[in-house]
Amino acid sequence: MTKDNVEPSARVAMVGAGQLARMTYQAAIDYGVDLHVLASSVSDPAVVGGASYSIGNYEHYLDLVMVSKFGQVVTFDHELVPPSHLQSLEEAGFQLRPSPKALAFAQDKLHARRQLKNFEHINVSVPEFIPVFSVEDITRFATNHGWPVILKARGGGYDGRGVHVLNNSGDANRFVFDTTNSSEPAWVLEEHLELAAEFAIIIARRPSGDLVSYPPIGTRQEGGMCQEVTMPAELPDEVTSEAIRLAKEIVIGIGATGICAIEFFWTTDGRLLLNELALRPHNSGHGTIEACVTSQFHQHLRAILDWPLGSTELISPAATVNIIGGPFEVNLVDRLPAALSVADAHIHLYAKKSRPGRKLGHVTALGPSVEQALETARATARMFKL
């Protein structure tokens, strides 16, 4: 017995097949959206989860064309696609959301710093920074701003990769810089900040212009990787209001569509500084799956397809703790039954093989307070470690 094929509500192509694509695919099922991903292998999380896929390399233009043909719109679960390929895709008539121009703010830290610092009418503040061509650049900057300083790869870094804390000139001398290109340095140097808080504002914006913002989300980093997330972030009202205002103006100013996560620093001396942008679903927003009326993954699909945006109302205080691979391999499935016995904890495993420093899943807990939710999420996440 056969059934007539039912047309999907929409077709979306996504470059990348990691955990963000996996969770976007789960949202796509709810909306009847056909999500087709560009995967590197059949063991990628979204493929294991059941998404339709093509195997290819995001650095190869023809592979990008191959997957783009499956979608009315093309979106991304990372920002590693070469900019020249993005431009060529757009010129070939594919609808990229976000656009190459907007995505550049997530791909190139130096570009983002320079452009955002000079935005008219927005008045965005960023940490003091310089492009780095040599060790001498580092030592001169440190003379003016003090040690330590933060050295960041201009592009490609994430989860702590490409970020180095330099405590003295000896640390700086460990690096060898390519001086053959005097106009395009590969590194950016920033002042070290004393932080009162790190947090993110997640905005969703449609091509037609409508946008919504989620409540501020507190983040705790360890080794440059996000370890814990709290909703809502504990911030003074005036800091929250200003951050949301700036985030909305930035998203409009760069023409972003879909989910855009704007990471902020709030320093102990009262400065509100923009850190980085991510133009895709973001680790800080995983708790929205349970804690908000509309998850960031459903919202991303709504936004890139120019559908009405959903409510971002916070249902309950919440906390998310990432499950990170340790020095020894752990079979997470063996530990799942015990973790499932924890009330108010929601477990998400990414179908990844365990290795040190790898995000393997996350736990979100709801509770009467952020503190109680965080305690539950931490206790549950610990059950997946040795």
C-alpha positions in Angstrom: 0.0 0.0 0.0 1.4 3.4 -1.0 0.7 6.9 0.0 0.8 10.0 -2.0 3.9 12.1 -1.4 3.2 15.2 0.7 5.0 18.4 -0.3 7.0 19.9 2.5 6.1 23.3 3.8 9.5 24.6 2.7 12.9 23.3 1.7 16.0 24.5 3.5 19.7 23.6 2.7 22.1 23.8 5.6 25.9 23.9 5.3 27.2 21.7 8.1 25.7 18.7 9.9 26.9 19.1 13.5 24.7 19.4 16.7 23.3 22.7 15.6 22.1 21.2 12.4 20.8 18.1 14.3 18.6 20.3 16.6 17.5 22.5 13.6 16.4 19.2 11.9 14.3 18.4 15.0 12.6 21.7 14.7 12.2 21.2 10.9 10.2 18.1 11.6 7.7 20.0 13.6 7.1 22.5 10.8 7.1 20.0 7.9 10.3 21.6 6.6 12.6 19.5 4.4 16.1 20.2 5.8 19.0 18.9 3.7 22.5 19.2 5.1 26.0 19.2 3.7 27.8 16.6 5.9 31.4 15.5 6.0 30.5 11.9 6.8 27.5 9.7 7.6 28.5 9.8 11.3 27.8 13.6 11.6 25.2 14.3 14.3 22.4 15.6 11.9 22.8 12.6 9.6 22.7 10.1 12.5 19.6 12.0 13.6 17.9 11.3 10.3 18.3 14.5 8.2 18.6 14.1 4.4 22.2 14.8 3.4 24.9 15.1 0.8 28.5 14.2 1.6 30.9 17.0 0.7 33.4 19.6 1.8 32.3 23.1 2.7 35.6 24.4 1.3 34.8 23.1 -2.2 32.5 25.4 -4.2 30.9 22.6 -6.3 29.9 20.8 -3.1 28.3 24.0 -1.8 26.4 24.3 -5.1 25.3 20.7 -4.8 23.6 21.1 -1.4 22.3 24.6 -2.1 20.2 23.2 -5.0 18.1 21.4 -2.4 16.8 24.5 -0.7 14.7 27.6 -1.3 17.1 29.2 1.2 20.6 28.2 2.3 21.7 28.6 5.9 24.7 27.5 8.1 25.5 25.7 11.3 29.1 27.2 11.3 30.8 30.2 9.7 33.8 28.5 8.1 32.8 28.6 4.5 35.3 30.6 2.4 33.8 34.1 1.8 34.7 34.0 -1.9 32.5 30.9 -2.2 29.6 32.6 -0.4 29.8 35.5 -2.8 29.8 33.2 -5.8 26.8 31.3 -4.5 24.9 34.6 -4.0 25.9 35.8 -7.5 24.7 32.4 -8.9 21.2 33.2 -7.6 21.1 31.2 -4.4 19.3 32.8 -1.4 21.7 32.8 1.4 20.4 33.7 4.9 22.4 35.2 6.4 23.9 37.0 3.5 27.7 36.9 2.8 27.9 40.6 3.8 26.3 39.9 7.2 28.2 36.6 7.8 31.5 38.4 7.4 30.9 39.9 10.9 31.0 36.4 12.3 33.8 35.1 10.1 36.4 37.9 10.6 37.1 39.3 14.0 39.2 42.2 12.7 36.5 43.2 10.2 33.8 43.1 12.9 35.9 45.1 15.3 36.7 47.8 12.7 33.2 48.1 11.2 31.3 48.0 14.5 33.5 50.5 16.1 32.8 52.9 13.3 29.0 52.3 13.0 27.1 55.6 12.8 24.2 56.2 15.3 24.8 52.9 17.2 27.8 53.8 19.4 29.0 50.3 19.9 32.0 49.9 22.2 34.5 47.1 21.7 37.7 46.1 23.7 40.8 48.0 22.8 42.5 46.1 19.9 45.1 46.2 17.2 45.9 44.0 14.2 49.1 42.0 14.9 51.9 41.7 12.4 54.8 41.0 14.8 55.9 40.3 18.4 56.8 43.9 18.6 53.2 44.9 18.1 52.2 42.8 21.1 54.9 44.2 23.4 54.0 47.8 22.4 50.3 47.2 23.1 51.1 45.5 26.4 53.2 48.5 27.4 50.2 50.7 27.0 47.5 48.4 28.3 49.4 46.0 30.6 49.9 42.3 30.7 48.1 39.9 30.2 46.8 40.5 26.7 44.5 38.3 24.5 45.7 37.1 21.1 42.9 35.8 18.9 43.0 34.2 15.4 41.3 36.6 13.0 39.0 33.8 11.7 38.2 30.1 12.2 38.5 30.0 16.0 35.7 28.6 18.2 35.3 26.9 21.5 38.6 28.3 22.7 40.6 27.4 19.6 42.7 30.3 18.3 42.5 32.2 21.6 45.7 32.7 23.7 46.3 34.5 26.9 49.8 36.1 26.9 51.1 36.9 30.3 54.4 38.3 29.3 56.9 38.9 26.5 58.1 35.3 26.8 54.6 34.1 25.9 54.5 36.4 22.9 57.9 35.2 21.6 56.4 31.7 21.2 54.5 33.0 18.2 55.9 33.4 14.7 54.0 35.8 12.5 53.8 35.8 8.7 54.9 39.3 7.6 54.6 38.7 3.8 51.2 40.4 3.7 51.3 43.8 5.3 47.6 44.5 4.9 45.9 41.3 6.0 47.2 40.1 9.4 46.0 36.7 10.7 45.8 37.8 14.4 44.0 40.4 16.5 45.3 41.5 20.0 42.9 42.7 22.7 43.1 44.1 26.1 42.5 41.8 29.0 39.3 42.6 30.9 38.2 42.2 34.4 34.7 40.9 33.9 31.6 41.3 36.1 29.6 39.2 33.6 29.6 37.6 30.1 26.3 37.3 28.4 24.5 37.0 25.1 21.5 38.6 23.5 19.9 36.4 20.9 17.9 38.2 18.2 15.9 36.7 15.4 15.2 38.8 12.3 13.1 38.2 9.2 14.2 39.5 5.7 11.0 41.6 5.8 12.4 43.4 8.9 10.5 42.1 11.9 12.7 41.0 14.8 12.4 39.7 18.3 14.9 39.4 21.2 15.2 36.7 23.9 15.9 37.5 27.5 19.6 38.0 28.3 21.5 34.8 28.7 24.5 34.5 31.1 27.5 32.5 30.0 30.4 31.0 31.9 33.5 30.2 29.8 36.3 27.8 30.7 39.3 27.7 28.5 37.4 29.7 25.9 34.6 27.2 25.7 31.1 27.9 27.0 30.5 25.6 30.0 27.3 26.9 31.6 24.4 29.1 30.6 21.8 30.7 32.8 18.5 32.3 31.8 17.9 35.1 32.6 21.3 36.6 33.1 21.7 38.4 36.4 22.3 42.0 35.3 21.1 45.4 36.3 18.1 46.5 34.4 19.9 49.4 32.7 22.6 47.0 31.4 20.0 44.6 30.0 18.1 47.4 28.3 21.2 48.9 26.7 22.4 45.5 25.5 19.1 44.7 23.9 19.0 48.1 22.2 22.5 47.7 20.9 21.9 44.1 19.8 18.8 45.1 17.8 20.6 48.0 16.1 23.6 45.8 15.2 21.5 43.1 13.7 19.6 45.7 11.6 22.8 47.6 10.8 24.6 44.5 9.3 21.4 43.2 7.7 21.5 39.9 9.5 18.6 37.4 9.0 17.9 34.3 11.1 19.2 33.9 14.6 22.0 36.2 15.6 23.8 35.8 18.9 25.5 39.0 20.2 28.0 38.3 22.9 28.8 41.1 25.4 31.3 41.8 28.2 30.3 43.8 31.2 33.4 44.8 33.0 34.0 45.5 36.7 34.6 49.2 35.9 31.1 49.4 34.3 31.8 49.2 30.6 29.5 47.4 28.2 31.5 46.0 25.4 30.6 43.9 22.4 32.7 40.7 22.1 31.6 38.6 19.1 28.7 37.7 16.8 27.4 34.4 15.7 24.9 34.4 12.8 23.3 31.0 13.5 21.8 29.1 16.4 24.2 29.4 19.3 25.4 27.4 22.3 24.0 30.1 24.6 20.5 29.5 23.2 20.2 25.8 23.8 18.1 26.4 26.9 15.4 28.1 24.8 14.2 24.6 23.7 12.6 24.0 27.1 12.7 27.4 28.8 11.0 29.6 26.1 7.8 29.5 24.2 9.8 29.3 20.9 13.2 27.6 20.7 16.0 29.3 18.9 16.0 26.4 16.3 12.3 26.9 15.5 12.9 30.6 15.4 15.8 30.3 13.0 13.6 28.4 10.5 10.8 31.0 10.9 13.2 33.8 10.4 15.1 32.6 7.3 11.8 31.5 5.6 10.3 34.9 6.4 7.5 33.4 8.5 5.9 35.1 11.5 8.3 35.0 14.5 7.4 33.2 17.7 7.1 34.4 21.2 10.5 34.6 23.1 8.8 34.6 26.5 10.7 32.8 29.2 8.5 30.1 30.7 10.8 29.4 33.7 14.2 30.2 35.0 16.7 27.8 33.5 20.3 26.7 33.3 22.2 24.7 30.7 25.4 22.8 31.3 27.4 21.3 28.5 28.6 17.7 28.6 32.3 17.9 27.6 34.5 15.0 26.7 37.2 14.2 29.3 40.5 12.4 29.2 38.9 9.0 29.1 36.2 7.8 26.7 32.8 7.4 28.3 29.8 5.6 26.9 27.1 8.2 27.5 24.3 5.9 26.6 25.2 3.6 29.5 24.8 6.6 31.9 21.6 7.9 30.4 19.1 5.9 32.4 20.4 7.2 35.7 20.5 10.8 34.4 16.9 10.5 33.2 15.8 9.9 36.7 16.6 13.5 37.7 13.5 15.6 37.8 13.3 18.8 35.9 16.4 17.9 33.8 16.3 17.7 30.0 19.1 15.8 28.3 20.3 16.2 24.8 23.0 13.9 23.4 24.6 14.8 20.1 25.6 11.2 18.9 29.3 12.2 18.9 32.2 9.9 19.8 33.8 11.0 23.1 37.2 12.8 23.0 38.8 15.4 25.3 37.3 18.9 25.0 34.5 17.9 22.6 30.9 19.0 23.2 29.0 15.7 23.5 25.6 17.0 24.6 24.0 19.4 27.1 21.6 19.3 30.0 19.0 22.0 30.6 17.2 22.2 33.9 14.2 24.3 34.8 13.5 25.5 38.3 12.0 28.1 40.6 15.2 30.0 40.5 18.3 30.2 38.3 20.4 28.9 41.2 18.3 25.8 41.7 18.1 25.1 38.0 21.9 25.4 37.7 22.4 23.0 40.6 20.2 20.4 39.0 21.9 20.8 35.6 25.4 20.5 37.1 24.5 17.4 39.0 23.0 15.8 36.0 25.9 16.7 33.7 28.3 15.2 36.2 26.6 11.9 35.8 28.1 11.7 32.3 31.7 12.1 33.5 34.2 9.7 35.1 
